[in-house]
Amino acid sequence: MAPASRSLNTRAVVAAVIGNALEWYDFTVFGFLTVVIAQLFFPAGNDYSSMLLTTATFGVAFVMRPIGGIVLGLYADRAGRKAALSLVIALMTLGILLLAIAPPYSAIGIGAPLMIVLGRLLQGFSAGGEFGSSTALLIEAAPFSKRGFYGSWQMASQAAALLLGAVVGALITHGLSPEALKSWGWRVPFILGLIIGPIGFYIRRRLSDSEAFLLAQKTARRATLGEVFRSHSRDVLCGLGAVIALTVTIYVLISYLPTFAVKQLKLPYAQSFYAVIVGNLLLTVLSPLTGAWSDRIGRKGLSLWSLILTLVIIYPLFAWLAAAPSVSKLILVQALLSIALSGYYGPFGALIAELFPANVRSTGLSLAYNVAVMLFGGFGPFAVTWLINTTGSPLAPTYYVMGGLALSIVAVACIPGKRHADLDARRKPA
């Protein structure tokens, strides 16, 4: 490999990782701090109503994600990955700033939740363009034989950001008194997130667009939404279905877990973060390994076995946990689920990126990813809160996740087995 190519590969991985880290760190922190934010910005007659308002605000950002995904995905397929990724991280940082400086309801009344909602909407729009653009960059910068490994950094960086969010959440909830946490401590994770933004913007502005994108600009049709639906409607549906398992496991089994541990299992708030830390540490380490493994044995089979295993073990594990809750059991359950899911998380980036050629890759990825995230992920905590209250069962989260896993198993099974192919090479002149 030429030095220039190696340089592009390294910068692509760093640029993708740091942007994903910012996006997922922020979304994770908001989920982890749901209990505190509910009290400060959404006071209501009872805890249930307050939690519903806050989880709905968590979800409302996801309404903007398909819009941001389409707009920024098209921008990435026309202006380039570099331009889109730089814009994404700038908008994302502005959204974090609004959350970090928002006064509580007691200070400015209705203006407080409106600031939170505005910040979430802005983040949702920018985050909508992150996955498609960064995954396209990773796949196009990678040698074909290592696309699974390079694509795995998409999910590894998400897990690392969730890990960082959990560590920060554990530190502030364990190290601060409830009064200090409610007064100012909840702002600390958002302020720390602001540090990442300028660094990521600087790195992304120094990127070069990939050869695959530049070639597609010369030889392929101009990216339009109509072109995606006309030529790749089945690919979008398969990609959307594949994303469901990813998003329900992230937003229910990981992001919502501390809230579930406190409200349903009556476990200590600070110690519940330990399970998230262990789970995401495993995903961060194992995802690149399983991504590289998929380069050898194929992505579809590995992904299917991982999903089936997770579907089989999730209910027994949660039933065992709910029967006699403890922090040690919570950690073990999270660890086992993370190990099972790593076989899906690692190959995931390459699995769905290989559905689309370079000229519409960012748009196709963004559309499939963000529609699924909006429908099944963003409102996941809201749906689970409602399900628990309606059924009275602490096992309600497993029903939601199991349904999502089943849908993804069908979608991945429908992806043609020979899709592990270089679509970009087909456009190269002989």
C-alpha positions as a Markdown table, in Angstrom:
| # | Residue | x | y | z |
|---|---|---|---|---|
| 1 | Met | 0.0 | 0.0 | 0.0 |
| 2 | Ala | 1.3 | 3.4 | -1.0 |
| 3 | Pro | 2.1 | 5.9 | 1.8 |
| 4 | Ala | -0.6 | 8.2 | 0.6 |
| 5 | Ser | -3.2 | 5.5 | 0.9 |
| 6 | Arg | -2.0 | 4.5 | 4.3 |
| 7 | Ser | -2.3 | 8.1 | 5.4 |
| 8 | Leu | -5.9 | 8.3 | 4.1 |
| 9 | Asn | -6.8 | 5.1 | 5.8 |
| 10 | Thr | -5.5 | 6.3 | 9.2 |
| 11 | Arg | -7.1 | 9.8 | 8.9 |
| 12 | Ala | -10.4 | 8.2 | 7.8 |
| 13 | Val | -10.5 | 5.9 | 10.9 |
| 14 | Val | -9.6 | 8.8 | 13.2 |
| 15 | Ala | -12.1 | 11.2 | 11.6 |
| 16 | Ala | -14.9 | 8.6 | 11.8 |
| 17 | Val | -14.1 | 7.6 | 15.4 |
| 18 | Ile | -13.9 | 11.0 | 16.8 |
| 19 | Gly | -17.2 | 12.2 | 15.2 |
| 20 | Asn | -19.0 | 9.0 | 16.3 |
| 21 | Ala | -17.6 | 9.4 | 19.7 |
| 22 | Leu | -19.1 | 12.9 | 20.1 |
| 23 | Glu | -22.5 | 11.8 | 18.7 |
| 24 | Trp | -22.9 | 8.7 | 20.8 |
| 25 | Tyr | -21.3 | 10.2 | 23.9 |
| 26 | Asp | -23.8 | 13.0 | 24.0 |
| 27 | Phe | -26.8 | 10.8 | 23.2 |
| 28 | Thr | -25.7 | 8.3 | 25.9 |
| 29 | Val | -25.1 | 10.9 | 28.5 |
| 30 | Phe | -28.6 | 12.3 | 28.0 |
| 31 | Gly | -30.1 | 8.8 | 28.4 |
| 32 | Phe | -28.0 | 8.1 | 31.5 |
| 33 | Leu | -29.1 | 11.4 | 33.1 |
| 34 | Thr | -32.8 | 10.9 | 32.4 |
| 35 | Val | -33.7 | 10.8 | 36.1 |
| 36 | Val | -32.0 | 14.1 | 36.8 |
| 37 | Ile | -33.1 | 15.9 | 33.7 |
| 38 | Ala | -36.7 | 14.8 | 34.3 |
| 39 | Gln | -36.7 | 16.6 | 37.7 |
| 40 | Leu | -35.0 | 19.8 | 36.5 |
| 41 | Phe | -36.7 | 20.4 | 33.1 |
| 42 | Phe | -39.9 | 18.5 | 33.1 |
| 43 | Pro | -41.5 | 18.7 | 36.5 |
| 44 | Ala | -44.9 | 17.0 | 36.5 |
| 45 | Gly | -47.5 | 15.6 | 39.0 |
| 46 | Asn | -45.7 | 12.3 | 39.4 |
| 47 | Asp | -42.4 | 10.5 | 38.5 |
| 48 | Tyr | -44.1 | 8.5 | 35.8 |
| 49 | Ser | -45.3 | 11.6 | 33.9 |
| 50 | Ser | -42.0 | 13.3 | 34.3 |
| 51 | Met | -40.1 | 10.3 | 33.0 |
| 52 | Leu | -42.4 | 10.0 | 30.0 |
| 53 | Leu | -41.9 | 13.7 | 29.1 |
| 54 | Thr | -38.1 | 13.3 | 29.3 |
| 55 | Thr | -37.9 | 10.0 | 27.4 |
| 56 | Ala | -40.2 | 11.6 | 24.8 |
| 57 | Thr | -37.7 | 14.5 | 24.5 |
| 58 | Phe | -34.9 | 11.9 | 24.1 |
| 59 | Gly | -37.0 | 10.4 | 21.3 |
| 60 | Val | -38.0 | 13.6 | 19.6 |
| 61 | Ala | -34.5 | 14.2 | 18.4 |
| 62 | Phe | -34.9 | 11.0 | 16.3 |
| 63 | Val | -37.7 | 12.5 | 14.3 |
| 64 | Met | -35.1 | 14.9 | 12.9 |
| 65 | Arg | -32.7 | 12.1 | 12.1 |
| 66 | Pro | -34.2 | 10.9 | 8.8 |
| 67 | Ile | -34.5 | 14.5 | 7.6 |
| 68 | Gly | -30.8 | 15.2 | 8.5 |
| 69 | Gly | -29.9 | 11.8 | 7.0 |
| 70 | Ile | -31.5 | 12.6 | 3.7 |
| 71 | Val | -30.2 | 16.2 | 3.5 |
| 72 | Leu | -26.7 | 15.5 | 4.7 |
| 73 | Gly | -26.5 | 12.1 | 3.0 |
| 74 | Leu | -27.2 | 13.7 | -0.4 |
| 75 | Tyr | -24.7 | 16.5 | 0.5 |
| 76 | Ala | -22.0 | 13.8 | 1.2 |
| 77 | Asp | -22.7 | 12.0 | -2.1 |
| 78 | Arg | -22.5 | 15.3 | -4.0 |
| 79 | Ala | -20.0 | 17.5 | -2.2 |
| 80 | Gly | -17.9 | 14.8 | -0.6 |
| 81 | Arg | -17.5 | 13.0 | 2.7 |
| 82 | Lys | -15.1 | 15.6 | 4.0 |
| 83 | Ala | -17.5 | 18.5 | 3.5 |
| 84 | Ala | -20.4 | 16.6 | 5.0 |
| 85 | Leu | -18.6 | 15.3 | 8.0 |
| 86 | Ser | -17.2 | 18.8 | 8.9 |
| 87 | Leu | -20.7 | 20.3 | 8.8 |
| 88 | Val | -22.1 | 17.4 | 10.9 |
| 89 | Ile | -19.6 | 17.9 | 13.7 |
| 90 | Ala | -20.1 | 21.7 | 13.8 |
| 91 | Leu | -23.9 | 21.3 | 14.1 |
| 92 | Met | -23.5 | 18.6 | 16.7 |
| 93 | Thr | -21.3 | 20.7 | 18.9 |
| 94 | Leu | -23.8 | 23.6 | 18.8 |
| 95 | Gly | -26.5 | 21.2 | 20.0 |
| 96 | Ile | -24.4 | 20.1 | 22.9 |
| 97 | Leu | -23.7 | 23.7 | 23.8 |
| 98 | Leu | -27.5 | 24.4 | 24.1 |
| 99 | Leu | -27.8 | 21.5 | 26.5 |
| 100 | Ala | -24.8 | 22.5 | 28.6 |
| 101 | Ile | -26.0 | 26.1 | 29.2 |
| 102 | Ala | -29.8 | 25.5 | 29.5 |
| 103 | Pro | -31.2 | 27.0 | 32.8 |
| 104 | Pro | -33.6 | 24.7 | 34.7 |
| 105 | Tyr | -37.4 | 25.0 | 34.7 |
| 106 | Ser | -37.4 | 26.8 | 38.1 |
| 107 | Ala | -35.3 | 29.6 | 36.6 |
| 108 | Ile | -37.0 | 30.4 | 33.3 |
| 109 | Gly | -40.1 | 28.3 | 33.2 |
| 110 | Ile | -41.3 | 26.9 | 29.8 |
| 111 | Gly | -38.1 | 28.3 | 28.1 |
| 112 | Ala | -36.0 | 25.6 | 29.8 |
| 113 | Pro | -37.6 | 22.5 | 28.2 |
| 114 | Leu | -37.9 | 24.4 | 24.9 |
| 115 | Met | -34.1 | 24.9 | 25.0 |
| 116 | Ile | -33.6 | 21.2 | 25.7 |
| 117 | Val | -35.9 | 20.2 | 22.9 |
| 118 | Leu | -34.2 | 22.6 | 20.4 |
| 119 | Gly | -30.8 | 21.3 | 21.3 |
| 120 | Arg | -32.0 | 17.7 | 20.8 |
| 121 | Leu | -33.6 | 18.6 | 17.5 |
| 122 | Leu | -30.4 | 20.2 | 16.3 |
| 123 | Gln | -28.4 | 17.1 | 17.4 |
| 124 | Gly | -30.9 | 14.8 | 15.8 |
| 125 | Phe | -30.5 | 16.6 | 12.4 |
| 126 | Ser | -26.7 | 16.5 | 12.6 |
| 127 | Ala | -26.5 | 13.0 | 13.9 |
| 128 | Gly | -28.7 | 11.9 | 10.9 |
| 129 | Gly | -25.7 | 12.6 | 8.6 |
| 130 | Glu | -23.0 | 11.1 | 10.8 |
| 131 | Phe | -23.5 | 7.3 | 10.3 |
| 132 | Gly | -23.9 | 7.3 | 6.5 |
| 133 | Ser | -21.1 | 9.7 | 5.8 |
| 134 | Ser | -18.6 | 8.2 | 8.3 |
| 135 | Thr | -19.4 | 4.6 | 7.3 |
| 136 | Ala | -19.0 | 5.4 | 3.6 |
| 137 | Leu | -15.7 | 7.1 | 4.4 |
| 138 | Leu | -14.4 | 4.0 | 6.3 |
| 139 | Ile | -15.5 | 1.5 | 3.7 |
| 140 | Glu | -14.1 | 3.5 | 0.8 |
| 141 | Ala | -10.7 | 4.2 | 2.5 |
| 142 | Ala | -10.2 | 0.5 | 3.4 |
| 143 | Pro | -8.5 | -2.2 | 1.3 |
| 144 | Phe | -11.3 | -4.4 | 0.0 |
| 145 | Ser | -10.0 | -7.4 | 1.9 |
| 146 | Lys | -10.2 | -5.4 | 5.2 |
| 147 | Arg | -13.5 | -3.7 | 4.8 |
| 148 | Gly | -15.0 | -5.7 | 7.7 |
| 149 | Phe | -12.2 | -4.6 | 10.0 |
| 150 | Tyr | -12.3 | -0.9 | 8.9 |
| 151 | Gly | -16.1 | -0.9 | 9.1 |
| 152 | Ser | -16.0 | -2.3 | 12.6 |
| 153 | Trp | -14.6 | 1.0 | 13.9 |
| 154 | Gln | -18.0 | 2.5 | 13.3 |
| 155 | Met | -19.5 | 0.3 | 16.1 |
| 156 | Ala | -16.3 | 0.1 | 18.1 |
| 157 | Ser | -16.3 | 3.9 | 18.3 |
| 158 | Gln | -19.9 | 3.9 | 19.3 |
| 159 | Ala | -19.2 | 1.4 | 22.1 |
| 160 | Ala | -16.2 | 3.4 | 23.2 |
| 161 | Ala | -18.3 | 6.6 | 23.4 |
| 162 | Leu | -21.0 | 4.7 | 25.4 |
| 163 | Leu | -18.2 | 3.5 | 27.6 |
| 164 | Leu | -16.9 | 7.0 | 28.1 |
| 165 | Gly | -20.4 | 8.2 | 28.9 |
| 166 | Ala | -20.9 | 5.5 | 31.4 |
| 167 | Val | -17.5 | 6.2 | 33.1 |
| 168 | Val | -18.3 | 10.0 | 33.3 |
| 169 | Gly | -21.9 | 9.1 | 34.5 |
| 170 | Ala | -20.5 | 6.8 | 37.2 |
| 171 | Leu | -18.0 | 9.3 | 38.4 |
| 172 | Ile | -20.4 | 12.2 | 38.8 |
| 173 | Thr | -23.2 | 10.2 | 40.3 |
| 174 | His | -20.8 | 8.4 | 42.7 |
| 175 | Gly | -18.6 | 11.4 | 43.5 |
| 176 | Leu | -21.2 | 14.1 | 43.9 |
| 177 | Ser | -24.0 | 14.4 | 46.4 |
| 178 | Pro | -27.5 | 14.3 | 45.1 |
| 179 | Glu | -27.8 | 18.1 | 45.7 |
| 180 | Ala | -24.6 | 18.9 | 43.8 |
| 181 | Leu | -25.5 | 16.6 | 40.9 |
| 182 | Lys | -28.9 | 18.3 | 40.6 |
| 183 | Ser | -27.4 | 21.8 | 41.0 |
| 184 | Trp | -24.5 | 21.7 | 38.5 |
| 185 | Gly | -23.0 | 18.2 | 38.3 |
| 186 | Trp | -25.3 | 17.1 | 35.5 |
| 187 | Arg | -23.8 | 19.7 | 33.2 |
| 188 | Val | -20.3 | 18.4 | 33.5 |
| 189 | Pro | -20.6 | 15.5 | 30.9 |
| 190 | Phe | -22.0 | 17.9 | 28.3 |
| 191 | Ile | -19.2 | 20.4 | 28.9 |
| 192 | Leu | -16.7 | 17.6 | 28.5 |
| 193 | Gly | -18.3 | 16.7 | 25.2 |
| 194 | Leu | -17.8 | 20.3 | 23.9 |
| 195 | Ile | -14.0 | 19.7 | 24.1 |
| 196 | Ile | -14.3 | 17.0 | 21.4 |
| 197 | Gly | -16.1 | 19.1 | 18.8 |
| 198 | Pro | -13.3 | 21.5 | 17.8 |
| 199 | Ile | -10.7 | 18.7 | 17.7 |
| 200 | Gly | -13.0 | 16.6 | 15.4 |
| 201 | Phe | -13.7 | 19.6 | 13.2 |
| 202 | Tyr | -10.0 | 20.2 | 12.7 |
| 203 | Ile | -9.3 | 16.6 | 11.8 |
| 204 | Arg | -12.2 | 16.3 | 9.4 |
| 205 | Arg | -11.3 | 19.5 | 7.5 |
| 206 | Arg | -7.9 | 18.0 | 6.8 |
| 207 | Leu | -9.3 | 14.9 | 5.1 |
| 208 | Ser | -9.2 | 13.9 | 1.5 |
| 209 | Asp | -12.1 | 12.3 | -0.3 |
| 210 | Ser | -11.7 | 8.7 | -1.3 |
| 211 | Glu | -10.8 | 7.4 | -4.8 |
| 212 | Ala | -14.2 | 5.5 | -4.9 |
| 213 | Phe | -16.1 | 8.7 | -4.3 |
| 214 | Leu | -14.1 | 10.8 | -6.9 |
| 215 | Leu | -14.5 | 8.0 | -9.5 |
| 216 | Ala | -18.3 | 7.9 | -8.8 |
| 217 | Gln | -18.5 | 11.6 | -9.4 |
| 218 | Lys | -17.1 | 11.1 | -12.9 |
| 219 | Thr | -18.8 | 7.9 | -14.0 |
| 220 | Ala | -22.0 | 7.4 | -12.0 |
| 221 | Arg | -25.4 | 9.1 | -11.9 |
| 222 | Arg | -25.8 | 12.2 | -9.6 |
| 223 | Ala | -27.1 | 11.2 | -6.2 |
| 224 | Thr | -30.9 | 11.8 | -5.8 |
| 225 | Leu | -33.5 | 10.4 | -3.5 |
| 226 | Gly | -35.3 | 9.1 | -6.5 |
| 227 | Glu | -32.3 | 7.2 | -7.7 |
| 228 | Val | -31.9 | 5.6 | -4.3 |
| 229 | Phe | -35.6 | 4.4 | -4.3 |
| 230 | Arg | -35.6 | 3.5 | -8.0 |
| 231 | Ser | -32.5 | 1.4 | -8.0 |
| 232 | His | -31.9 | 0.4 | -4.4 |
| 233 | Ser | -35.3 | 0.1 | -2.7 |
| 234 | Arg | -34.7 | -3.5 | -1.7 |
| 235 | Asp | -31.3 | -2.6 | -0.3 |
| 236 | Val | -32.8 | 0.2 | 1.7 |
| 237 | Leu | -35.4 | -2.2 | 3.2 |
| 238 | Cys | -32.8 | -4.8 | 4.0 |
| 239 | Gly | -30.5 | -2.2 | 5.6 |
| 240 | Leu | -33.4 | -0.7 | 7.6 |
| 241 | Gly | -34.3 | -4.1 | 8.9 |
| 242 | Ala | -30.7 | -4.9 | 9.8 |
| 243 | Val | -30.4 | -1.7 | 11.8 |
| 244 | Ile | -33.4 | -2.5 | 14.1 |
| 245 | Ala | -31.5 | -5.0 | 16.2 |
| 246 | Leu | -28.6 | -2.6 | 16.5 |
| 247 | Thr | -30.7 | 0.3 | 17.7 |
| 248 | Val | -33.0 | -1.6 | 20.1 |
| 249 | Thr | -30.0 | -3.1 | 21.8 |
| 250 | Ile | -28.1 | 0.2 | 22.1 |
| 251 | Tyr | -31.0 | 2.3 | 23.3 |
| 252 | Val | -32.7 | -0.2 | 25.5 |
| 253 | Leu | -30.0 | -2.6 | 26.7 |
| 254 | Ile | -27.3 | 0.0 | 27.1 |
| 255 | Ser | -28.6 | 3.6 | 27.2 |
| 256 | Tyr | -31.8 | 2.9 | 29.2 |
| 257 | Leu | -30.1 | 0.4 | 31.5 |
| 258 | Pro | -29.2 | 2.7 | 34.4 |
| 259 | Thr | -32.8 | 4.1 | 34.5 |
| 260 | Phe | -34.2 | 0.5 | 34.4 |
| 261 | Ala | -31.9 | -0.6 | 37.1 |
| 262 | Val | -32.9 | 2.3 | 39.4 |
| 263 | Lys | -36.7 | 2.4 | 38.7 |
| 264 | Gln | -37.5 | -1.3 | 38.3 |
| 265 | Leu | -34.7 | -3.3 | 40.0 |
| 266 | Lys | -34.2 | -0.7 | 42.8 |
| 267 | Leu | -30.4 | -0.9 | 42.4 |
| 268 | Pro | -28.0 | 1.9 | 43.3 |
| 269 | Tyr | -27.9 | 4.6 | 40.6 |
| 270 | Ala | -24.1 | 5.0 | 40.5 |
| 271 | Gln | -23.3 | 1.3 | 40.6 |
| 272 | Ser | -25.7 | 0.5 | 37.8 |
| 273 | Phe | -23.2 | 2.3 | 35.5 |
| 274 | Tyr | -20.6 | -0.5 | 36.2 |
| 275 | Ala | -22.6 | -2.9 | 34.0 |
| 276 | Val | -22.7 | -0.4 | 31.1 |
| 277 | Ile | -18.9 | 0.1 | 31.5 |
| 278 | Val | -18.2 | -3.6 | 31.4 |
| 279 | Gly | -20.6 | -4.2 | 28.5 |
| 280 | Asn | -19.2 | -1.4 | 26.3 |
| 281 | Leu | -15.6 | -2.3 | 27.1 |
| 282 | Leu | -16.2 | -5.7 | 25.7 |
| 283 | Leu | -17.9 | -4.3 | 22.6 |
| 284 | Thr | -15.1 | -1.9 | 22.0 |
| 285 | Val | -12.5 | -4.6 | 22.2 |
| 286 | Leu | -14.4 | -7.4 | 20.4 |
| 287 | Ser | -16.0 | -5.5 | 17.5 |
| 288 | Pro | -12.8 | -5.0 | 15.6 |
| 289 | Leu | -12.0 | -8.7 | 16.1 |
| 290 | Thr | -15.3 | -9.9 | 14.8 |
| 291 | Gly | -15.2 | -7.3 | 12.0 |
| 292 | Ala | -11.8 | -8.8 | 10.9 |
| 293 | Trp | -13.2 | -12.3 | 11.3 |
| 294 | Ser | -16.1 | -11.4 | 8.9 |
| 295 | Asp | -13.4 | -10.6 | 6.2 |
| 296 | Arg | -12.5 | -14.2 | 6.4 |
| 297 | Ile | -15.7 | -16.1 | 6.8 |
| 298 | Gly | -18.3 | -13.7 | 5.5 |
| 299 | Arg | -20.6 | -11.2 | 7.2 |
| 300 | Lys | -24.1 | -12.6 | 6.8 |
| 301 | Gly | -23.5 | -16.0 | 8.5 |
| 302 | Leu | -21.7 | -14.4 | 11.5 |
| 303 | Ser | -24.3 | -11.7 | 11.9 |
| 304 | Leu | -27.2 | -14.2 | 11.8 |
| 305 | Trp | -25.7 | -16.5 | 14.4 |
| 306 | Ser | -25.0 | -13.5 | 16.7 |
| 307 | Leu | -28.6 | -12.3 | 16.4 |
| 308 | Ile | -30.0 | -15.8 | 17.0 |
| 309 | Leu | -27.8 | -16.4 | 20.1 |
| 310 | Thr | -28.8 | -13.0 | 21.6 |
| 311 | Leu | -32.5 | -13.7 | 20.9 |
| 312 | Val | -32.3 | -17.1 | 22.7 |
| 313 | Ile | -30.5 | -15.9 | 25.8 |
| 314 | Ile | -32.0 | -12.5 | 26.5 |
| 315 | Tyr | -35.2 | -13.5 | 28.2 |
| 316 | Pro | -33.7 | -16.2 | 30.6 |
| 317 | Leu | -30.9 | -13.7 | 31.6 |
| 318 | Phe | -33.4 | -10.9 | 32.5 |
| 319 | Ala | -35.7 | -13.3 | 34.2 |
| 320 | Trp | -32.8 | -14.5 | 36.3 |
| 321 | Leu | -31.8 | -10.9 | 37.1 |
| 322 | Ala | -35.3 | -9.8 | 38.0 |
| 323 | Ala | -35.9 | -12.7 | 40.3 |
| 324 | Ala | -33.1 | -11.5 | 42.7 |
| 325 | Pro | -31.6 | -8.2 | 41.5 |
| 326 | Ser | -28.0 | -7.4 | 42.3 |
| 327 | Val | -25.2 | -5.3 | 40.8 |
| 328 | Ser | -23.0 | -8.3 | 40.2 |
| 329 | Lys | -25.8 | -10.1 | 38.3 |
| 330 | Leu | -26.6 | -7.0 | 36.3 |
| 331 | Ile | -22.9 | -6.8 | 35.3 |
| 332 | Leu | -22.8 | -10.5 | 34.3 |
| 333 | Val | -26.0 | -10.1 | 32.2 |
| 334 | Gln | -24.6 | -7.1 | 30.4 |
| 335 | Ala | -21.3 | -8.8 | 29.7 |
| 336 | Leu | -22.9 | -12.0 | 28.3 |
| 337 | Leu | -25.2 | -9.9 | 26.0 |
| 338 | Ser | -22.3 | -7.8 | 24.8 |
| 339 | Ile | -20.2 | -10.9 | 23.9 |
| 340 | Ala | -23.2 | -12.3 | 22.0 |
| 341 | Leu | -23.8 | -9.1 | 20.2 |
| 342 | Ser | -20.2 | -8.5 | 19.2 |
| 343 | Gly | -20.6 | -10.9 | 16.4 |
| 344 | Tyr | -23.2 | -8.6 | 14.9 |
| 345 | Tyr | -21.7 | -5.2 | 15.8 |
| 346 | Gly | -18.3 | -5.9 | 14.3 |
| 347 | Pro | -19.4 | -6.8 | 10.7 |
| 348 | Phe | -22.3 | -4.4 | 10.8 |
| 349 | Gly | -20.7 | -1.4 | 9.1 |
| 350 | Ala | -19.4 | -3.4 | 6.1 |
| 351 | Leu | -22.6 | -5.5 | 5.9 |
| 352 | Ile | -24.9 | -2.7 | 5.1 |
| 353 | Ala | -22.4 | -0.4 | 3.4 |
| 354 | Glu | -21.8 | -3.1 | 0.8 |
| 355 | Leu | -25.4 | -2.9 | -0.2 |
| 356 | Phe | -24.8 | 0.5 | -2.0 |
| 357 | Pro | -22.4 | 1.8 | -4.6 |
| 358 | Ala | -20.3 | 4.9 | -3.9 |
| 359 | Asn | -22.5 | 7.4 | -5.8 |
| 360 | Val | -25.5 | 6.8 | -3.4 |
| 361 | Arg | -23.8 | 5.1 | -0.5 |
| 362 | Ser | -24.1 | 7.9 | 2.1 |
| 363 | Thr | -27.7 | 8.6 | 1.2 |
| 364 | Gly | -28.7 | 4.9 | 1.2 |
| 365 | Leu | -27.0 | 4.3 | 4.5 |
| 366 | Ser | -28.4 | 7.4 | 6.1 |
| 367 | Leu | -31.9 | 6.6 | 5.0 |
| 368 | Ala | -31.9 | 3.0 | 6.1 |
| 369 | Tyr | -30.1 | 3.7 | 9.3 |
| 370 | Asn | -32.0 | 6.8 | 10.5 |
| 371 | Val | -35.5 | 5.6 | 9.7 |
| 372 | Ala | -34.9 | 2.5 | 11.7 |
| 373 | Val | -33.3 | 4.5 | 14.5 |
| 374 | Met | -36.2 | 6.9 | 14.7 |
| 375 | Leu | -38.9 | 4.2 | 14.7 |
| 376 | Phe | -37.3 | 1.6 | 17.0 |
| 377 | Gly | -34.5 | 3.3 | 18.9 |
| 378 | Gly | -35.3 | 6.9 | 19.7 |
| 379 | Phe | -38.6 | 6.1 | 21.2 |
| 380 | Gly | -37.4 | 2.8 | 22.7 |
| 381 | Pro | -37.0 | 4.1 | 26.2 |
| 382 | Phe | -40.5 | 5.8 | 26.0 |
| 383 | Ala | -42.0 | 2.5 | 24.7 |
| 384 | Val | -40.3 | 0.5 | 27.4 |
| 385 | Thr | -41.4 | 2.9 | 30.2 |
| 386 | Trp | -45.0 | 2.6 | 28.9 |
| 387 | Leu | -44.8 | -1.2 | 28.6 |
| 388 | Ile | -43.5 | -1.6 | 32.1 |
| 389 | Asn | -46.2 | 0.7 | 33.5 |
| 390 | Thr | -49.0 | -1.0 | 31.5 |
| 391 | Thr | -47.9 | -4.7 | 32.0 |
| 392 | Gly | -46.5 | -4.3 | 35.5 |
| 393 | Ser | -43.7 | -6.6 | 34.4 |
| 394 | Pro | -40.0 | -5.6 | 34.8 |
| 395 | Leu | -39.3 | -8.0 | 31.9 |
| 396 | Ala | -41.1 | -5.7 | 29.4 |
| 397 | Pro | -37.8 | -4.4 | 27.9 |
| 398 | Thr | -36.9 | -7.9 | 26.8 |
| 399 | Tyr | -40.2 | -8.2 | 24.8 |
| 400 | Tyr | -39.3 | -5.0 | 22.9 |
| 401 | Val | -35.7 | -6.1 | 22.2 |
| 402 | Met | -36.7 | -9.7 | 21.2 |
| 403 | Gly | -39.2 | -8.3 | 18.6 |
| 404 | Gly | -36.5 | -6.1 | 17.2 |
| 405 | Leu | -34.0 | -9.0 | 17.0 |
| 406 | Ala | -36.5 | -11.2 | 15.2 |
| 407 | Leu | -37.1 | -8.5 | 12.6 |
| 408 | Ser | -33.4 | -8.1 | 12.0 |
| 409 | Ile | -32.9 | -11.8 | 11.6 |
| 410 | Val | -35.4 | -11.8 | 8.8 |
| 411 | Ala | -33.8 | -8.7 | 7.1 |
| 412 | Val | -30.3 | -10.1 | 7.3 |
| 413 | Ala | -31.4 | -13.4 | 6.0 |
| 414 | Cys | -32.8 | -11.6 | 2.9 |
| 415 | Ile | -29.5 | -10.0 | 2.1 |
| 416 | Pro | -28.0 | -12.0 | -0.8 |
| 417 | Gly | -25.1 | -14.1 | 0.4 |
| 418 | Lys | -22.8 | -12.8 | -2.3 |
| 419 | Arg | -23.1 | -9.2 | -1.3 |
| 420 | His | -19.6 | -9.3 | 0.1 |
| 421 | Ala | -18.5 | -7.8 | -3.2 |
| 422 | Asp | -16.7 | -4.7 | -4.3 |
| 423 | Leu | -19.5 | -2.6 | -5.9 |
| 424 | Asp | -17.1 | 0.2 | -6.5 |
| 425 | Ala | -14.7 | -1.9 | -8.5 |
| 426 | Arg | -17.4 | -2.7 | -11.0 |
| 427 | Arg | -17.4 | 0.9 | -12.1 |
| 428 | Lys | -13.7 | 1.1 | -12.6 |
| 429 | Pro | -12.6 | 1.2 | -16.2 |
| 430 | Ala | -10.9 | -1.9 | -17.5 |
